[in-house]
Amino acid sequence: MAAWTAFSCSDEYSFDIARVKTDWNRLHAGDQEPLPQDERLLAAWALFHRGEFEHAAELGTQAGLAGITVVSKATCVYANYIEPREKVRLRLFLDVADRAATLAMSEPDNANAYYWQAYALGRYSQGISVAKALAQGIGGKVKSALEKAIGLQPRHADAHIALGAFHAEVIDKVGALIANMTYGAKKEVSLNLFERALALVPQSAIARIEYANALVILEGDKRAAEATRYYEQAAGVRALDATERLDVGVAQTELAG
């Protein structure tokens, strides 16, 4: 497979192992990943937070099962924000889903094993169309995995965000009645999940972006101004690492458009 496209601003985030340790709780407030003790894994995370996603994935792969989470996160962030080829993006998401499922079988109490499986399948579903993914039964897998992640780690804000987005997108594609009857997707659950996520990570740009998207889907014009405010807040977040920079960039692009 061809080399990944480089993140253009990686030189702006000077992470090393020492800084990763110092900033770990802030960097991983959303996913609640435990601080690893393995220096090789810490080095992989330093590469990730700098925006050297391919190198982070390569180093994480060398660590075997212990490295699957950093590999998954590096791959998903890269595929979601940077990779320009749709077929490659979809293949990367499926690769992550497979690896994360393997990790879940080995470590059934690892919340991020379920989260990354769900995240990857969710992004894959958006790529092939949510309606098509629902017909293939992927939606149930995504919902179940996210609920499992939250059950294992109730402070997993990223899982709350992803599950809130799931409920909103299903309602958007099949309507509120069928979404509730067939998939258990409800507007009030979606909104509550986003409120919980923002309470857990009040500084998060992506929480505001996804909440804004859900508000537009679920509430329409009556909360459009509020959605715009969330985008404005996201655009003004001071990014701590490369991924946050990409999130902020999404909000700035949306407002500029």
Stockholm file with secondary structure:
# STOCKHOLM 1.0

chainA/1-257         MAAWTAFSCSDEYSFDIARVKTDWNRLHAGDQEPLPQDERLLAAWALFHRGEFEHAAELGTQAGLAGITVVSKATCVYANYIEPREKVRLRLFLDVADRAATLAMSEPDNANAYYWQAYALGRYSQGISVAKALAQGIGGKVKSALEKAIGLQPRHADAHIALGAFHAEVIDKVGALIANMTYGAKKEVSLNLFERALALVPQSAIARIEYANALVILEGDKRAAEATRYYEQAAGVRALDATERLDVGVAQTELAG
#=GR chainA/1-257 SS CCCCCCCTTGGGCCCCHHHHHHHHHHHTTTTCCCCCCCHHHHHHHHHHHHTCHHHHHHHHHHTGGGGHHHHHHHHHHHHHHTCCCHHHHHHHHHHHHHHHHHHHHHCTTCHHHHHHHHHHHHHHHHHHCHHHHHHTTHHHHHHHHHHHHHHHCTTCHHHHHHHHHHHHHHHHHHCHHHHHHHHCCCHHHHHHHHHHHHHHCTTCHHHHHHHHHHHHHHHGGGGHHHHHHHHHHHHTCCCSSHHHHHHHHHHHHHHHC
#=GC SS_cons         CCCCCCCTTGGGCCCCHHHHHHHHHHHTTTTCCCCCCCHHHHHHHHHHHHTCHHHHHHHHHHTGGGGHHHHHHHHHHHHHHTCCCHHHHHHHHHHHHHHHHHHHHHCTTCHHHHHHHHHHHHHHHHHHCHHHHHHTTHHHHHHHHHHHHHHHCTTCHHHHHHHHHHHHHHHHHHCHHHHHHHHCCCHHHHHHHHHHHHHHCTTCHHHHHHHHHHHHHHHGGGGHHHHHHHHHHHHTCCCSSHHHHHHHHHHHHHHHC
//
